[in-house]
Structures are given as structure tokens and as C-alpha cells.
């Protein structure tokens, strides 16, 4: 009986140690990733009848600000006790409705904010400027205000169109040329068509733009080489891997950058 008690104590101790180790690991991160949605593609995903874009939204919107690790992992759900409370960010509601809306009509207008805070915001707590809901959302909004992806793409003659397909290399070079940093680009594949869905830009912990992580090792079937301004020639990989510059994108052919559909949207 005594041996069994000792064994149970050791198992309990090891479980406790393992839980603490896991918690520390999932909260560890190296840089921040600003993920932005293109509303037109979000409405392709949800379906136009189930999608509503606020009248004041005319450009790329926020998906989230994600603590990220160079291993390719995204720390997530780091503190269950830090539950989402809309009243803490209600003062930001006008900016949030315009810059960080939830396009899904069938869901709560608060659903995206609740999800982003619970999954990512709770992991960003080590930075004083991101501690708590108000600071996390306000800092993300301010960061978003410094970016203009619509203007950047338009400056390279990449404008929303229902029919024109754009080369991913042109999109990549437009963004990297403007910000002098390597972005990541995510596509949506629906109905045998690829759409430009998200563009991600990366920051260090002092909010300076940095290159997003290097791509995965090249393979013959998915490698394209392009000239990158003021940097050595870089390989771009289209295979859907965690460290790829392109996620869920085609290895050949172009992507649609569709216009934003318009309809009325309720706001909290």
C-alpha cells in the first residue's frame, strides 16, 4: 500500500511538471505576425448572402496579431482565466467595426474579437504594451493604421477585379518592395479557383518590421526564383508548409483579387 502511494505521488508530481512545461512552451514566442484579410475573398469563403462588409470598410482588414515562433508554431490559448469581455474594448468599437470586422452574418459580431483574444491575445501578455484586452486591441489597430496594402497593390497596378488573375510574384514584390521586408501570402482555393485571401507581415517585439520566416527547403516541383530589391535572390515556395512564403497557393497560374461586395451589416 505504501509503495502504491509513493508511486501515485511520483506520477502526480511528474504530471504537474509536465503541465507546467507545456504551459511555458506554448507561451514562448519570438515575433509577431500581423495577419490581414481581403474582405472580397472573405465573402467568397462565407458566400455573398452570408457575408456583410461594413459600409466604412474599403481596404484590407485585421485578422489578428499573432505571437509566433521561429519553429513555425503559433502559441495558442495561453491563459484560460483571461476570458474575453467586450466591455473592456467597447471604447474602440467604431475602429474595430471598420478595421477588424467579422464578415460572417450568421455569427456574432463579437465572435472574431473573442476568438483572437482567447487564442492569441492571451499569449502576447509578456509585452507590457499588449497586456490586457484594451492594450492588445488598441495596439493592433494602431499597427494596422501604419499599413496600406490596398494602396501598395494599386501602386503596382494590382486592383480588385472579377476577371483578372494576378501573378503571385507580382503581389509578393509589390508588398516586399514597399516595406523592404519579406511577407507571407495566403490563398483560398474554392470552386477550382485560387483567390488572394491574406497577407501577413512580421514584427519584432519592439514593433519593427522584420522578414517573415524563411521558406521551407526547395523542391524541383515548387520552386520559383525572383529578384528581390536590395537582397540576394530568394527562392519562393508554393508548397503549403508552415514556413512557406505562400500558404495554400498555386504553384502555377494566378489568383483572383475580387472586389468587395456591398451590403448592410449590423454592428455591436
C-alpha positions in Angstrom: 0.0 0.0 0.0 2.9 2.3 0.9 4.6 1.6 -2.4 1.4 2.3 -4.3 1.0 5.7 -2.5 4.6 6.6 -3.4 4.0 5.6 -7.0 0.9 7.7 -7.2 2.7 10.7 -5.7 5.5 10.4 -8.3 3.0 10.2 -11.1 1.2 13.2 -9.8 4.5 15.2 -9.5 5.5 14.3 -13.0 2.1 15.3 -14.4 2.4 18.6 -12.6 5.8 19.2 -14.0 4.7 18.2 -17.5 1.8 20.6 -17.4 4.0 23.5 -16.3 6.5 22.6 -19.0 3.7 22.5 -21.7 2.3 25.8 -20.5 5.7 27.5 -20.6 6.3 26.1 -24.1 3.0 27.3 -25.6 3.5 30.8 -24.2 7.1 31.1 -25.7 7.3 33.1 -28.9 9.8 35.1 -30.9 8.0 37.6 -33.1 4.5 39.0 -34.0 2.6 38.3 -37.2 0.1 40.9 -38.4 -2.5 38.9 -40.5 -4.8 40.9 -42.8 -7.9 39.7 -44.6 -9.1 40.9 -48.0 -12.9 41.3 -47.5 -13.7 40.3 -51.1 -12.2 36.9 -50.6 -13.8 36.5 -47.1 -17.1 36.9 -48.8 -16.2 34.2 -51.3 -15.4 31.9 -48.4 -18.7 32.7 -46.5 -20.8 33.2 -49.6 -22.1 36.7 -50.5 -25.5 36.1 -49.0 -23.9 35.2 -45.7 -21.3 37.9 -45.8 -21.6 41.5 -44.8 -18.9 44.2 -45.1 -19.4 47.4 -43.1 -20.0 50.4 -45.4 -17.0 52.2 -44.0 -14.6 49.3 -44.8 -12.9 49.8 -48.1 -9.5 48.1 -47.6 -7.7 45.2 -46.0 -8.9 44.4 -42.5 -7.3 42.8 -39.5 -7.4 39.0 -39.0 -5.2 39.2 -35.9 -1.9 39.9 -34.3 -0.3 36.6 -33.5 2.7 35.8 -31.3 4.7 33.3 -33.4 7.8 31.2 -33.0 10.6 30.5 -35.5 9.8 26.8 -35.2 6.7 27.6 -37.2 4.4 27.1 -34.3 1.7 29.5 -33.1 1.4 29.6 -29.3 -2.4 29.5 -28.6 -4.9 29.6 -25.7 -2.3 30.5 -23.1 -4.5 31.5 -20.2 -8.0 30.2 -19.8 -8.6 32.6 -16.9 -8.3 35.6 -19.2 -11.8 35.4 -20.7 -13.0 37.8 -23.4 -15.0 40.8 -22.0 -16.4 43.1 -24.7 -17.0 46.0 -22.2 -13.2 46.3 -21.9 -12.8 47.3 -25.6 -16.2 48.9 -26.2 -14.5 52.3 -26.4 -12.8 51.0 -29.6 -16.0 49.8 -31.2 -16.0 52.2 -34.1 -12.4 51.4 -35.1 -13.0 47.7 -34.6 -16.1 47.6 -36.7 -14.3 49.3 -39.5 -10.8 47.7 -39.3 -11.5 44.4 -37.6 -15.0 43.2 -38.6 -16.5 39.8 -38.6 -17.9 39.3 -42.1 -20.0 36.2 -41.2 -23.6 37.3 -41.0 -24.6 34.1 -39.2 -22.2 34.6 -36.4 -22.0 37.1 -33.5 -20.2 40.5 -34.4 -18.1 39.8 -31.4 -17.0 36.3 -32.4 -13.8 37.2 -34.2 -12.6 39.5 -31.5 -13.4 36.9 -28.8 -11.5 34.2 -30.8 -8.5 36.4 -31.5 -8.2 37.5 -27.8 -8.6 34.0 -26.4 -6.3 32.2 -28.9 -3.6 34.9 -29.5 -4.1 37.9 -27.2 -3.6 35.8 -24.1 -0.2 34.6 -25.4 1.0 38.2 -26.1 0.8 39.2 -22.4 4.6 39.2 -21.9 4.8 42.6 -23.7 3.5 45.4 -21.5 2.0 47.2 -24.5 -0.2 44.1 -25.2 -1.2 43.3 -21.6 -4.9 43.2 -21.3 -7.7 43.4 -23.9 -7.7 47.1 -24.4 -3.9 47.3 -24.9 -3.9 44.3 -27.2 -6.7 45.5 -29.5 -5.7 49.2 -29.4 -2.0 48.4 -30.3 -3.1 46.1 -33.1 -5.4 48.8 -34.5 -2.6 51.4 -34.3 -0.2 49.0 -36.1 -2.8 48.4 -38.8 -3.1 52.2 -39.3 0.6 52.3 -40.4 -0.2 49.8 -43.3 -1.9 50.4 -46.6 -2.0 47.2 -48.6 -4.7 48.4 -50.9 -2.5 51.4 -51.9 0.6 49.3 -52.2 -1.0 46.8 -54.6 -2.8 49.6 -56.5 0.6 51.3 -57.0 1.7 48.1 -58.8 -1.4 48.0 -60.9 -2.9 45.2 -58.9 -6.5 46.2 -58.4 -9.6 44.2 -57.5 -11.2 42.6 -60.5 -13.7 39.8 -61.0 -11.9 38.5 -64.1 -8.2 39.4 -64.0 -5.8 36.9 -62.5 -2.7 38.2 -60.9 0.7 36.6 -60.6 1.7 35.9 -57.0 5.3 37.0 -57.7 3.9 40.5 -58.6 1.9 40.6 -55.4 4.9 39.5 -53.4 7.3 42.0 -55.0 4.7 44.9 -54.6 4.5 44.3 -50.8 8.2 43.4 -50.2 9.3 46.3 -52.3 7.2 48.8 -50.3 8.1 47.6 -46.9 11.6 46.2 -47.6 10.7 43.0 -45.7 9.6 39.5 -46.7 5.8 39.0 -46.3 3.8 35.8 -46.3 0.8 35.4 -48.6 -2.2 33.1 -48.1 -4.6 31.9 -50.8 -8.1 30.5 -50.7 -8.9 27.6 -53.1 -12.6 27.3 -53.8 -14.6 26.1 -56.9 -11.3 25.3 -58.8 -10.2 28.9 -58.4 -7.5 30.4 -56.3 -8.1 33.8 -54.5 -5.8 36.2 -52.7 -7.0 35.8 -49.2 -4.5 37.2 -46.6 -1.2 39.0 -46.4 1.0 38.6 -43.3 3.7 41.0 -42.2 6.1 40.3 -39.3 7.4 42.4 -36.4 9.9 42.0 -33.6 8.9 42.6 -30.0 9.6 46.3 -30.4 7.2 46.6 -33.3 9.9 47.0 -36.0 9.1 45.2 -39.3 11.2 42.2 -39.9 11.4 39.5 -42.6 8.8 36.8 -42.1 10.5 33.3 -41.5 12.5 31.8 -44.3 10.8 29.4 -46.6 10.9 25.6 -46.5 13.7 23.7 -48.3 13.2 23.9 -52.1 12.0 21.1 -54.2 12.1 20.9 -58.0 8.4 21.0 -58.5 7.5 24.0 -56.3 10.4 26.5 -56.6 10.4 29.8 -58.3 13.3 32.3 -58.1 12.8 36.0 -58.3 14.9 39.1 -57.9 14.2 40.8 -54.6 15.2 44.5 -54.2 18.4 45.0 -52.2 18.6 41.4 -51.2 20.2 38.2 -52.6 18.0 36.3 -55.0 15.3 34.5 -52.9 13.5 31.2 -53.6 9.8 31.4 -53.1 8.0 28.1 -52.3 4.4 27.5 -53.0 4.0 24.2 -51.2 1.7 24.6 -48.2 4.1 24.3 -45.3 4.3 26.3 -42.1 7.4 28.1 -43.1 6.4 28.8 -46.7 6.2 32.4 -48.0 3.0 31.1 -49.7 0.3 29.2 -47.9 -2.4 27.2 -49.8 -1.4 29.0 -53.1 -1.0 27.6 -56.6 2.4 26.7 -57.9 1.4 28.0 -61.3 -1.2 30.3 -62.7 -2.6 33.3 -61.0 -5.0 34.3 -58.2 -8.2 36.4 -58.3 -8.3 39.6 -56.2 -12.1 40.1 -56.3 -13.9 43.4 -55.4 -15.6 43.9 -52.1 -19.4 43.2 -52.3 -21.6 45.6 -50.5 -24.5 45.0 -48.1 -25.6 46.4 -44.8 -24.0 44.9 -41.7 -25.2 45.1 -38.1 -22.6 46.3 -35.6 -22.3 45.8 -31.8 
